[in-house]
């Protein structure tokens, strides 16, 4: 057990403290379970880490609580403070330590990617930035808004959306429907030169950068020239582009007469949740905004929240502006300024305005952050209330002694017994708990016997749960549900119920939900019970059943695709493990290899034409 600063420091920590170097680096605090609970950076590891174990140094309740839980620590030496800052960002993202302020959600935020490394670039939405020669814009928090932006750009500029491998000189392919409806300029059929196409891509990137004014001037000049030369169809197309862009520009608010790029940052917090709002100003106009939620442990000051956000956000941002307007000064501002300037390639200024228009802008952003945070909290409280009501309805309808805080649902997916899989999904307090989902390969049957498959699935789950409980476990399978939902009717329910009887489990209530008529079957009753169609309790059961079905079906499709495609590739002469890996890396997925044309296969670097033909013919036999 770790000790507080006022108590004796454990021997293992005392020995490590003596060996700490007086150099910059990152330290990782661990608890008794060897979990990383905090990541920090230091100019001098020796001074910073030792300070945690000195009596009377912890005025913050958060730091005192952290020290109480430190059982060990590790450290990594770096060459500079900036390197330590970058490493700290990466480690916080990787480990999500409990005592660090961190961006919520383990998902990656979307980016708009322009594939500039291709002769005829495309615009796609991706989740990760890579050093592949592409230009990235983002990250964004609203993927729906990103999709709308990409659709707007594709309407405005006839850029290609296909994945064809098109060389600098195009191909001899016929253009697709998009060309005929004026949604693509058909570089594949040599309908546009590479130079003209790249000019169009440059114009499109001006829109993504928020520099509409420059583009509008160019388009207006071209429209007037086309009209003067009697090229009326081209002039009309340019006119429509100008009108669409003008509509976007009119929605932008001028906040500065200076032609400057700024990010204006504000925040609001409630208990352990914080919302940071960023307004993007490009050329003196607000072109958009994004909000981000952060887990902020109790005791964190606003300065720590803003500092953590700036570090984590700009570590993956596609653009760093010249100026950041902040509500308060950052911790270690000099180091962060140096780091941001290195990212941008020129000097970046961090400013905390005290009066005037810039101060009012920061206050406006903070008001927006507060509104978004209050909306989120209200929505969460409303959703919690709905889920609680649904669980209470289920408890009353089924006559349960306890509220079904943990519900598990089971489903089977197979085709005539082949690639049979089972799924277990879990709802806790009425909400999905994806980290608790499990999937199984069915072992016992190769024939379509759904009852036997369900018996195996339920047996393996609960037998393992009992075993883990005997070993003293409290997580994973050791956690038993109050309610189990079987996807199916009486037959599947009886098969699952027999398993629990064999294992001696008596305090788990089981029911079956038949999809055809949404009938709910309960063990020991011949007829289904009646649950009103508008019951929130029934809606939770339907959600569980559908989620179990989706999870099982997804796994089944993965196995089936892996078996069919990989076995076919394995049977093709000249395709070994390395070449198979090369094909998947080149096309991005197994499915894309299967859908590739002969020309695309021949274009794979290092792949002989004869092997490409054998692969194409072999995959067409599927």
N, C-alpha and C positions, 0 to 999 in steps of 0.2 A: 504493500500500500504506500502510495506517495505521501509525503508529509507537507505541512504548511511551512512557510518561511521561519516561523517561530519554533519549529520543532527540529529534531535532529535530521539532517539530510542523509538519505540512504548512502551506504558505502559505495555502491556502484556509480552513483551520481558524483559523489565526492572525488573519486578517482578520475572521472572524465573531466570534471571542472578544472583539475590541475593541468590537464593536457591541452586545454583549449588554446588555439593560436590567436594572436592579436591581429587578425586579418579579416577582411570583409568576407561575408558568406551568408549561408542560409542555415537555420537550425530547425529541426523537426521534433516537437515534443510528443511523447507517446504515453499512453495509459497502461494499466496492468495487462490489458488484453493485447498489447503491442499494436494498438490502433493509433494512427497519427491524429492528434487532437488539435494541434496548432502548428502553423508554419510561419516563421518570421525571418527577417533579414537583419543584418547588422553591419556597421562599419568595422567594428571590432567584435568578433565572436566572443572573445574572452570576457570583455566588459559586459556585453549585453546578456549573455546567458547566465553569468554569475549573478547578475542583479536579481534574477528571479528567486534565488535561494538565500537572499540576504534579508534579515529581519527588518521590519518596519518600512519596506520599500513599496508595499502594495496598497496604495490608497484606493484603487479601483476594485470593486467587488468581483468584476469579471476576471481580473488577473489573479486575485486570491483564489477564486474557484478553479482557475486553470492550474495553478501551482498545486492545489490539493489533489489533483488528478494526474500529476506527472510522475511516472514510474521510471522513465528512461528518456534519453534524448539522443539524437544523431545530428551531425552537422556536415555541411559541404562547403569547402573553401572555394572562393572565386577570386578572379584577378582584380575586380573593381566593384564599386557599389552598384553601378548600372547592371553589370552581369548578375549580381545578387538579386536585384529587383526583378529582372526577367525570369530568373530561376524560381523566385518566390511565386510569381504569377502562375507559372506552369505547374508548380507543385500544388498550389491551392486548387487549381482547376482539376488536377488529377485526383486528389485525395478528398476534397471537400471537407476540411477539418471543422470540427464542431465549433471551436472558439474563434474561427476567422470569419470576418465579413465576406460573403461570397455571393456571386450572382446565382439566383435561384434557377432550378430546372437543370437536369443533366443533359438535356438535348442541346444540340448545336443550333445557333441562330442562322437563318438563311442569308446567302449572298446572291447578288446578281453577277454572273460570270460572263465575260466577253472573251471568246476563245481566239485571242489575237495571234496565237501561234499557228493557226490554221490559215491557208491561203484565202479562204472565204469564211470569215468568223461567224459564229452563232452566238445567241444570247440564251443562257440557261440559268436555272436556279440550282444552287449547290449548298451544301452544309459545311464544307470545309474549304479553307484557302490553301492552295498548293503553289509551289514555285514551279509552274509549268508554262510560264510565258503569257498567261491570261491576265486580263485586267479585272479586278474585283471591285464591287461596290457593296457596302454594308458594314457590319451586320445589321439586319432588320429584325424586329420582334414579331411583326405581323406577316406571316407567310401569305395570307390571302391578299394583302395589299401589294406584296411583291409580285404575285402572279398577275394582278390587275395591271401593274406597271409594265411588266413584260408584254402582256397582251396589247397594251396601249402602244408600246414601241413597235410591236410587230404590225400593227395597223398603220402606224405613221411611216415606218420604213420597211420596204419589201425585202427583209433579210430572211435567209433560209432558216428553216426549223428542223430539217431532216438531219440524219446522222451519216449521210453519204460521205465517203472518203473522196473529196474533190481536190484534184491537184491544181497548180497555178494556171494551167491551160484549160481547166474544165474537163468535161467528158463528152461522150457521144450519146449520153442517155437522153431520153425524151423528158421534157419538163412535166412535173406533176400538176394536179389540179390547182395548187396554190398559185402557180404562175398565171394560169388562165383567169383566176379571180383577183389578180393583181395583189396577192399577198406574198409573193416571192419573186425575186428578179431572175431566178433560174440560172445561177452560175454553172450548174451541172450541165446545161445545154448550151453554154457559151453565149447566153443572151446578154451578159454584162461582163465588162473587163474587170480584172482584179483591181486596177487603179480606181475605177468608178465605184466598185463595191466597197473598197477600203475608205473612200471619201464618205460614203453613206454611213459606215460604221463610226467614223470620227464624229460625224454630226450627231449620231445617236448617243455617243458617249458624252457629248456636251449636254444633252438632256439629263442623263444620269448624274452628271456633275452639278446640275442646277444652273448651268450657264445658258439659259434660253435666249437671253437678249442678243448675244453674239450670233447664235444660230438664226434667230429671226431676221437680223440684218442681212445675213448671207442669203437666206431663202428669198427675202424680198427683192434683193438685187437680181437673183437668178430668175424670179418670176417676171420682173419687168423686162429683162433681156429676152426671155422666151416669148413674151407677148409682142415685143418690138419686132422679133424675127418671125412672127406669125406661127409660132409653135404653140398653138392654143391648148392642145391637150396636156402638154407638159406644164404650161402656165396654170391650168386649172388644178392639176395635181399639186403643184407647189402652193397654190392658194389655199387648198384644203389643209395642207400641212401647217401653213401659217395660222389658220383659224384654230386648229386643234391646239397648237402650242400657245397661242394667245389666251385661250381659255384657261390653260394651266398657269400661265404667268399672272393673269388677273387675280388668281386666288392667293398669290404670294404677297406677303406683307413686307413693305420696305421698313427696315428698322435702322438703317444707317445710310448716310449719304457717302460714306467711305466705301470704296470697292474692296472690301475685306472679307476674308473667310474666317468665321468664328463658330465655335460650339458654345452654347449657353447652357449651363448645367445648374439644376436645382434639385432639391430632395425634400421628402417628407417621411416621417417614420411613425409607427405605432407599435409599441412593445418590441417584439423581435423581428418585425418586418419593416423594410424600408423600400420606398419607391424613388428612383432617380429618373428625372426627366431631362432629355437632351433636345434642344432646339438647334437645327442646323442652319446657319446663315452663310450663304455663298454670294459673294458680290454685293453684300449689303441687304439681301433679301432672305427672309425665312423660307426655305424650300421644303421643310419637313420637320418632323419630330419623332422621337421614339421614347418609350419608357421601359425601364427595367426594374425588376424586383430583386431585392437582396435579402438574404438571411442575415440579420444583424443581432448578434447575441446581446442580451440585456447588459447594459453598462457601457456599450460602445457610444462614443461621442460622435457628433456630426462630422467632425474633422476626420475621424477614422473611417467613417462610411464613405465620404467623398473621395478620400485618398484610395481606398480599396477599389472603388468603382473605376476611377481614372486608370489605375494600374491594370485591372482586369479587362476593361472595355477596349482601351487603346492597344492592348497587346494583340488583339485580333481585328482591330478596325482596319478598313481598307484605305482610309484617308485620315490624316492628321491635319487640322487647320492651323493657321498661323497663330490664332489666339483662342484661349479658353477663358470664358467668364465664369467665375466660381462664387458660391455663396460664402465660402470661407477658405482660408489658406490651407494648403495641403501639408501633411507631415512630410518631412524630408523633401521639401519643394525643389531644392537645388538639384538633387539627384534625378527626380522625376522630370524636371525641365530638360536636363541633359539627355535623358533617355528619349523623351518625345522629340527633341531636336534631331537626334540621331535617326529616329524612325522617319521623320519628315525629310531630312536632308538639308534643313535650314532652321534658323532660330524659331522656337515656339515660345510664346509669352503666356504666362499664367497670371490672370488679373482677378482681384477681388474688389469690384467697384464699391465705393463708399457713398456716392451721391450721383445725381444726374440720370441721364437716359439709360446708361448701362446698368445702373443699380435697379432701375424700374424693370428692365428686361429680365434680370435675374429673379426679381420678386414675382414677375408674371410666370416664369417657368416654375418657380416653387409652388405657386397657387395651382398650376396645372398638375404638378406632382401630387399635391394634397388631394385634389379632386379624384385623380385616378386611384390613389391609395384607399380613399374612403369608399369608392365604388367597389373596389376589390373586396374590402372587408365586409361590406354590406352583402355582396353577392355570396361570399363564403358563408356568412352567418345564415342567410336564407337557405342555401343549399344544405347546410348542416341540419337546419330545422326540418327540411323536407325529408332528409334521410332518416332522421330520428323518428319522424311520424310514420314513415314506411316500415321501419323495423318494429315499431309498436303495433302497427296493423298486423304484421306477420305474426308477432307474438300472440296477439288476440285470436287471429284466425286459426292458428295451428295449436293453440292451447299450450304454448311453451312456458316453462317455469321461469326461464331467463330470457333477456333480450338477446337475439341472435347477433352478437357483435361480430363474430367471424362466421362467414358462410362460404362453403366450398362447393364448386360445381364440376361435374365430370362428364366428358364426352369422348366418343370414339369416332375416328375417321379412317376409312379404308375403301378400296375398290375391289370387290370380290375377294376380300381377305388379304390382298397384297398391300405392302407398305402400311400395315395397320399401326396406328398411333393413338395414344390417349392424351387428353389434356386435363389439367386441374387448374382452375382459376379461383381466385380468392377475393372476396369483398370483406373489408374490415370497416365496421361502423357505417355500412351502407355504401361504401365507395370502393372502386377497384384498387387492389394492392398488387400492381404488376410485378414487384420484386418477389412476391410470394408464388407467382405462377410456376407450374412445373409441367413438363411434357415427358411422355413415356413412349418407348417402342414396345409394342405388344410382342411377347415372345412365344406364347403358348399355342397360338392358332394361325394356320395359313389358309383356313377356310372361313367363309363369312359366317361366323357365329358370334353375333353381337353380345349375347348374354355371357358367353365364356370370356370374351374380351373385357366386358365391364367388370366381371368378377375379378379377373387378374389385375386390372387397373386399381380397383378399390382395395384389393388385398395388399398390393405392393405399397400403396400410400399409407394405410393404417398399420400394417405390420412394421413398417419402418418407423412410424411415429411411436409405437409402443417401445421399440428397441431403443430409440433415442431418448425416450423418457426414462427408461431403466438406467441409461448411462448418465442421467442427470441433466440432459439437455432441456432447454426451454424455448428454443427458437426453431425455425424450419418446420420439419414434419412433426416435431414434438408438440407443437401447438395444435390442439384439437379444436375442431369447429363445434359450434352449438347446433348448426344446421347444415345438412348436405343435400344438394340438388343433383339429381340424376337426369340427364337429357334423355327422355324416353318415357314410355308408359309403364304399365304394371310389370311386364316381363323384366325390363331392365332394373326397375326398382327392387323386385324380389331377389334378383341375382345379387345386387349390392347389399341388401339387408342380410342375406344369408352369410356374407363375409363377416359383417360386424358381429353376428351371433357367434360364429366360429372363433373370433378373436376375443370374445367376452367384453365387447364395448357396448355399454347400455345407455350412456348419457348423450348420445348423438342422435338427433332427430333427422330422419331421411324422408325425402319426398321426390316424386318424379313429375316432370313437366313435359307432356306430350305436345309436340309442335302443331299438329294438324288442327286441333280444336282448342289449344291452350288449356288442356285439362290437367288439373293438379291431383296426383294420386298420392295417398298416404298409406304407409304400411298398416296392414290389418283391416283396411276398408276396401270393400269390393268396388264401390263406385267412386268416381272422382268427387272431390269436394268443390263446392261452389264458391268462387271468389269473384266479386264484381269486377268487370272489365276496366273500370276507372280507378281501381284500387292501386295505391302507390306500392303496396306490398307486392301485388302481382307484377307491377312494372319492374321492381327490383329483381324478381325471379326471372322475368323475361330477359332483362339485361344480362343477368348471370348466364342464362342458357345460351344467349346469342354470343356472348364473349367466349364461353367455353367452346362453342362450335367454331368460331373464327380462329381461335388459337390452335385447335386441333387440325383444322383444315389447312391452315398456313404451314404447319409442320409437315403434314402429309404431302403437300405440294412440293415443298423443298426436297423431301426425300425422293419423291417420284421424279422430279426434274434432275436431281443429282444422279439417280440411277440410270435414267434413259440417256441423258446426254453424255455422261462420263463413260458409260459402257460402250456407246457408239464410237466415241473418240478413241477409246482403248482398242477397239477392233480395227481401226484404220491404220494400215501400214505406214510407217514413217512418222507417227505421232506418239511420242513418248511423254513421260512426266514433264520434262522441261518445255517441250513444244506446247503441251497442253496448258501449262502455266503461262507461256508467252501469249497464246491465243486469248486466254481469259483476261490477262492484263491489258492487251491491246484493245479488245472490244468492251471491256468493263464488266462483263457478266457472262455466265454460261448461256443465258437466254439470248444475248446478243450474238454469240458465236453461232447458235443454232439458226438465227434469223439473217445472218450475213449473206450477201450475194457473192457469187463467184469472183467478181471484180474486187470486192472488198477483201476477200480472203487472199487474193493474189497480191494485194497491196500491203500485206503484213510484212514488215522488214525481215529479211532472212528466211522467208518461207518459200521453198521452191514451188513453181507453178504446178508441177505434177502432183505435189502433196496437197496443194490448195484444191485442185480438182477432185482428188480422192476424198478430202474432207467434205467438200460440198456435196458430192454424190452420196457419201455415207450418211450425212445428216438429213438429206432429202428422203432417205429410205425410212425415216422414223414414222 
